[in-house]
Amino acid sequence: MNNQSSISQSYHAGEAKSNAQQKTGQVMDKASDTAQSAKESMQEAGQQMKAKAQGAVDAVKDATGMNN
């Protein structure tokens, strides 16, 4: 019976390890997706800021007559 108990404990330990690895993989995938989304959002914000800055430069050039 003692051997059977040891086998059962080993099985459950392996099962728990497998579940933990699967959960870790899911968490890592979610973190990666979140990081990618943040990167894309920052790139979009940067492009918008660049466009607004260029618009401001053009407005100044127009106002000072330097855009001829």
Secondary structure, DSSP 4 states (H G I P E B T S, - for coil): -HHHHHHHHHHHHHHHHHHHHHHHHHHHHHHHHHHHHHHHHHHHHHHHHHHHHHHHHHHHHHHHT---
